[in-house]
Amino acid sequence: MNSITRIETPFISTAVPTANPTAIPTKVPTELDAQLSRIDAGIARILRRSLHGETLSTADACLLFETGGDEYRALLACADQVRHNRVGDSASFVITRNINFTNVCYMGCRFCNFAKSREHSEAEFLSFEEIADRAEQAWQRGATEVCVQGGLHPDIDKDFYRNLLIAIKQRVPDIHIHAFSPFEIWYGAKKARQTPDAFLRDLKAHGLGSMPGTAAEILDVEVRKQLTKNKLTTEAWVEIVKAAHRVGIRTTATIMYGHVDQPRHWAEHLALLREIQQQTGGFTEFVPLGFIHYETALYNDNPDQVRPGPTREEHFKMHAVARLMLQGQIDNIQASWVKMGPDVASQMLRAGANDLGGTLMNESISRAAGGSHGQEVQPEDMVAHIHRAGLRAVQRRTLYQTERVYPQAESQAAFCPPARQIAVAEGF
């Protein structure tokens, strides 16, 4: 089929700007100030420092992860205020399609039920033509991005990842390709006998626009040994992400929490991401991903030792603490509707998050683990969820350029409580 091109409308503006830390208000809003005066003095000091844009330590983060009651509600209210301070009162989403090109993988990650052996009856390995077909279908439905990831299939050769990019770009030259986890880059570079820098530079030349920062799980050696037998080490993940940033490829940053991890691991993980961002500036957003346990060997083989995913409070704490700890470095915090469901994800928009991720069109990995939140959310549903949270809805592109702004109906705006009150009013 011939390549297709869609006529683009000009960008309106940068969707979610990163605010200058010097612009952070020095005065705490009256209602929030009163709320902080009624809680534990030590927690209040940490939260007040965050409201003034100060850097929080891992010890500070650990204390915030342990909050409950009034301190917990104050944490969410402060995260909502810092979100307002840093990125304003817009929340965004991107129209994208997930293309999981193969579910064949021999890495043996115990938290994953997506992987199949090559001989399995459900094994799948899409042709380049089928991958390009799916990208074209996405473009015709308004997608500006395809997110392409797959298992580490033994038949992948040194040119596979490059040829996949070429196939998509020949069919849909203007679509943004957000593809290949650091684990896939490690695998591809090994097959090509190249350094990560050289391998990534070649992929960028053939159409790679950005990378998902998945395969991070928890960046702690002991935890990774239990999850993946440490096949992709923390050091290797960090080096590949830094290599991507060095050659001009932006990436997301992720965490997968709620299994054999503890709050100290979360705090240290956030601190490491912050350190990388200070060095490279290459992360576009932070995406917390709650562990889905239902069909995984990690949980089913060790139900007494492995938790069945994060609690509701832990979801809120993760997004809130990330907002405070990463502010000024990674100012886009995404809430994953695939992991939590659209309703809970939209509530995260008043607890620190400012993005709902992608509409997806297809999603296989969470579904294989037992996730129950479907494969697609329509753009109009994304807009409705954002407006219901009292924020302005922005359709964005991968790197946070504005594609479209959706004005909020006056009746909806009048219905929503003020930003600093909603976290408490809803009893999160």
N, C-alpha and C positions, 0 to 999 in steps of 0.2 A: 504494500500500500504506500501511497505517497505520503510524505511528511505533511503535517498540518500546522498552521500558525493561527493563533487567536489574536485579534487586535486588542491591544491593552489600553486601558484608561490610565491616565497619569496617576502616580502616587499622590495621596492627599498630604501626607506628612510622615514623619517617623512615628510608628504606632506607639511604642512604649519606650520613651527616652530614659536613659539612666541619669538620674539627677546628680548634680554636684553636691558632695557632702556638705559643703559650706552653705548650701541653701536650705538645710534642714532647720525647721523652726526651733527656736530656743525656748519658746514658751509651750508648756504642755496644756492642751485644751482643758478647760475648767472641769468638765464632768470626768474626764479621764484622770486628772490630778486628784480629784476627790476619791475616785475608785482606788487609786494607788495608796492613798493615805490610810485606807482601811485594811490593808493586807500586811503580811509579814514584811518587816523592814528590809531584810536582806534581799528578798525577791523584788521588792519595790525599787531598791537601789539599782539592781541589774536592769530592770525594765526602764527606769528613768534614763539610765545611760544609753540604752538602745534608742530611746526617743530622741536623743540628742546626736545620734549617729556615731556613737562610740563603738569601738571594736569589742566584741564579747569573746571571752576565753572559752576553752573546752570545759573548764570547771563551771563557768557561768551557765553554759548550755546544759550540762548535766543537771544542775539544780532546776532549770526551767523544765526539763523533761520529766522531773519528778513532781511537779506541782499538781495540786488538786484544789477543788472548791473555789474559793474566791481568788486565790492566786492563779489558778488555771484560767478562770474567766478574764482576769486582768491581762494574762499573757496573750490571749486571743485578741483582746481589745487593743493592746499595744501593737501587735502584729498588723492589725487592720489599719491603725494610724500610720505606722511606718510604711505600709503599702501605699497609702494615700500620699505621704510625704515624698516617697521615691518615684512613683510612677503615675500619680494622679488617680482619677476615678474612672478609668477605662479598664476593661478586661477583654482579652483577645482570644481568637481561635484561628485555625488554618484549615482550609479545605484540602484534604490529602487522601491518598489511598495507600494502605499497607500492601506490599507485595512480598509475601514470604515464599521465595522461589524454591526452597527445598526444606523438607522436614527431616531429611536424613542427616544424622550427626552421630559421631562416635566419641564425643568428649565426655559423656557420662555425667553431666551436671545433675545432681540429685534433686534439685529444686524444680527441674524442668520435666514436663510430661509431653512436650512438643516433639522431641527427638524420636525418630524411628530408625531401625536398621534398614539397610538397602534392600533386604529381602522381605520386609514387612509388607503385608497386603495394602496398607495405607500409605506406603512410602510415595513421595511425590518429588519430582524434579522438573520444574517448568523449563520449557525451551525458551530460547531468546525471543522467538516470535511471540510466544504466549505472554512473556513478560512485557514486551513492547505493546501487545494488544491491550493488556490491562492498563498500562500507562496512558495509552491513547484514549481508552474509555474514560479514565479519570479526568483527563484534560477536557474531553467533550462535556463532562458533567460539572465543569467549573473548577477542578482542582488546579492549584498552582504548584503542587509538590507530589512526588511519590516517595514513600519511605520504603526502602528495599533492604531486607535482611533475610538470612537463611542459615540453615545448619552448616556444619563443616563437613560437607560431603566428600568422600574419598576420591571421587572422580573429578573434582575441581582441579583444573590445571593452572599453570602459571599465568595464562592469559584470560582466565574466566571472568574475573571482576572487570577488567578493562573491556572485554567484548560485551559484557552485559550493559555497561554504560553506553557503548557505541550503539547497541541495538535500540536502546530507548531514545537516544539523542537523534538517531536517524529518522525515527518515527515522529517524535514530538520534541523538536529542537529547543523549544523555549521553556519546557517544564524544568523545575528545580529538582535535582536528584539528591535526596537526603538518604545516605546509604552506608551500610557496612559498619558493624560494631568494631571496637578495638580488637576483639577476639578474631573476627573475620580478617582484619588487616594483618594481625599477627600470622594467621594461617596463610593468607595470600602472599605476604612478603617471604614467608618460609618457602612456599612453593616456587616463587620467582627467584629465590636466592638473592634478595635485595634487602637493603636496610629499610626500615619503615619510612624514612624520609624519601628515599628514591621511589619506593612503591607508591606512596601517597602522591608524590609529585606527578607521577605518570597518570594516576587515576584522575587527578585534578585536570590534567591536560585533556582528558577524554570525557569530561563532563561531570565529575563528582563535585557537587555544590557544597555539601556539608555532611557531617557524620552524627549519628546518634551515639551518645556517650553511654551506651548500655554495656553489659558485661562487667560493670563496676561492682554490682552486688554490694558487699561491704568491703571497703579497702583495708582489710585487716587480715594478716596471715593466718591466724588460727581459725577465724571464721571461714575464710576462703578454703581452707583444707577440708572443712566439713561440707561445704557447698559444692566445690568443684575439684577437690583434691589439689587445689592451687595450681591448676594447669595453666591458667593465665595469671601470673603473679601480680600483686599490687604494683610492683616496680615496672613490669611490662605494660600494664594498663596505663600507668602514668606516662611512661616514655612514649607510647603510641599516641596518646592524646596530645602530649606536648609536640610530637613530630607533626601531627596534623596542624596544630596551631602555627608551628614554624613555617610550614609551606603555604599558609593562608587558607586553611580549611577550618571553618568554625565547627564546633561540636556542642552538643548538649552535655549536661552532667546529670547523673542519676544516682539513686541509692535504692536497694531492695531491702526492706526491713520487715521485721515481725516473725522471725524464725528461730535461729540460735543466737541472735545478737542481743546486745544490751544497750541502754542509753549512752554509755561511754563510747561504744563503737560508733554510734550515730554522730556524737559530738566530734570525735576524732576524724571521721569521714568528712564532715562539713568543713572542719579546719583545713584538711588536706586540699579539698576542692578550692577553698578560698586562697590558699597559698599558690596553687597552680594558676588561678585567675590573676593574682597579683603579678605573677611572672610573665604570663602570656596574653591575658585579656581575650582568650579565644572562646570562652563559654558563652553561649547565647542565653541559656536558661538552665534552671535546676528542676529536675523532675523526680519527686519521690514516688516510688513504686512499691505498694504494699504486697507482701508475699501472699500468693493464692495457693492454698495447701491441698485442696481436695484430692487431686489425682497424682500427687507427687510422691516419689519414693522417700524423699527426705522426711516428710511427715508420716506417711503410712508405715514406714519401717521403724519409726521412733516416736510414736505419739506421746510418750511420757517425757521426752526430752526436747521436742520441737513444738513451738507454739503454732497455733492455727491462724497465722497472720496477725496483723496489728489490730488492736482494739480501736473503736471509734475515736476515743480520746487520743490515742497515739497518732492516728491520722492527723487530727487537728494540731497536736503538738509538733509533729514533724514539719508541717507547712509553716506554722507560726515561728518556731525556733529557727528554721532555715531563713525565713524573712529577716529576722533580727540579726542572725549571725553572718549572713552573706550580704547584707545591705551595703551598697556602694561598690560591690564587686560583681555579684550576680544578682541583678535586680528584677529578673523575670523568674517567677516561681510558678510552675505549672501544676495543676491538679488533674490527675488522671481519672477520667470518667470510666475508663475500661476497668480499672482496679476497684474503684469505690462506688461506681454508679453515678449517673449524671446529677441526681439530686444532691447527694453528699458532696460531690466535686464542686457544684455551684456554691454550696455553703462555705467551701474553703476560700472563696473569693472575699469573704469577710473575716478571714482568719489568716491572711498573709499572702494568699495566691493572687495572681493577676492574669492567669491564662488557663484555658480549658483544653489545650492541645488540639488534636486533629479530629476531623469527622471520620476518618479512617476508611470507610467503605468495606474493608475486610480486616479482620483481626484474628489471627490463629493461635498465637502463643499463649495469651491469657486464657483463651477458650479451652485449649488443650489441658491446661492445669485445673480446669473446673470453674473458670470465671463465668458469671451468669449475666453480664451486662450488655450482651449483644455485640454486633460487629460494626454498627454505624449509628451516628447521631446526625440528623439533618441540620444544615446550617441554620434554618429557622428555629430549631430547638436550641441550638447553642445561643442564639440571640435571646431567646426567651429566658433561658437560665441566667444569662448575664444580667438582663434587665430585671429579673426577679430579685437579684442580689442588690439592685439599686445602682448598678454601674452602667456606663456607656459601652455598648458592644462594638468591637472592632474586628473585622476580618483582616488578618495579617498574612504576610508571606513568611517563609521559613526564617529569614533573618530579621523579622520584626518590622518590615516596612508595611505601611498601611495599604490595604487593598480597598477597603470600604468601611465606612462608619454608619452605624444604624442608630438614628436618633431614637431616644426613649420616649414612649407615649407619656403625656403629662399625667394621665391617671395612674400609670405604673410608678412614675417618679414620686407622686404624692403618697402612694401606698407604702413606699419603702422607708423604714426608719433611718435616722442619720448613721453615718459610717461608724462612729465611735460607740454607738449603742447597740448595734445589731447583734454582735457576738454574745453580749450579755442577755439581750432580750430574747434571743432564741434558745438560750440555755444550752449552748454547745458544750 
